[in-house]
């Protein structure tokens, strides 16, 4: 056993990340991302283009089930917690 194969066995293989593709208008296309440390490889998540829940503009996300806001909306997002501007409950 060589050192290279031992390191690969101990550390494991990297998850093959999907590269971003140009938006072609298809919001239904989703590409699977697999973890190759298992035989057969396990499905980790799906990547693809999704509409932002706030502004409805399409954005590429590496995880379509978790990341639902585009970056500009994510930085300005303030969830409504049931309080007004003074911190008093409504």
Secondary structure by P-SEA (a helix, b strand, c coil): ccaaaaaaaaacccccccccccccccccbbbbbbccccccccccccccccccccccbbbbbcccccccccaaaaaacccccccccccccc
